[in-house]
Amino acid sequence: MGAIACDALREQYNDRSKGSISVGKVRELLKMPTRLEVDAFLKAKGIELHYNEADFEADRQTHEQLHS
C-alpha cells in the first residue's frame, strides 16, 4: 500500500497536478497517526513535499480559526 501511495503522490508532484492523492489520504491509507510521520516516511522514499509561503499562510489561518 505504501508503494502505491508514494507512486501516486510522486506522480502528482512531478506533474504539478491536483487531485490525484493528498498527503492526508496517504496518512489515512497507511494508518499513520500524524502528518509528521507521513512527512518523514515520504522524505525517506525521496518525495519532497512542495510547501511554500502560500501553504504556510493557509495553514496559519486555519490554525487561527481552530484556536479562536
C-alpha angles and dihedrals in degrees: 000000000000093000092050092049091047092049092050093048093045090051091050093051094044091052093039086226127144132227103035098107135327130223087243090057090049088053090051095047093048092043093233114162098216141035089232090062090051091049091051091046093050093046090052088053091052097255111134114195119230104233117164138170092276090054090049092050092050090050091047092052091048090050090050092051093048094049101042 
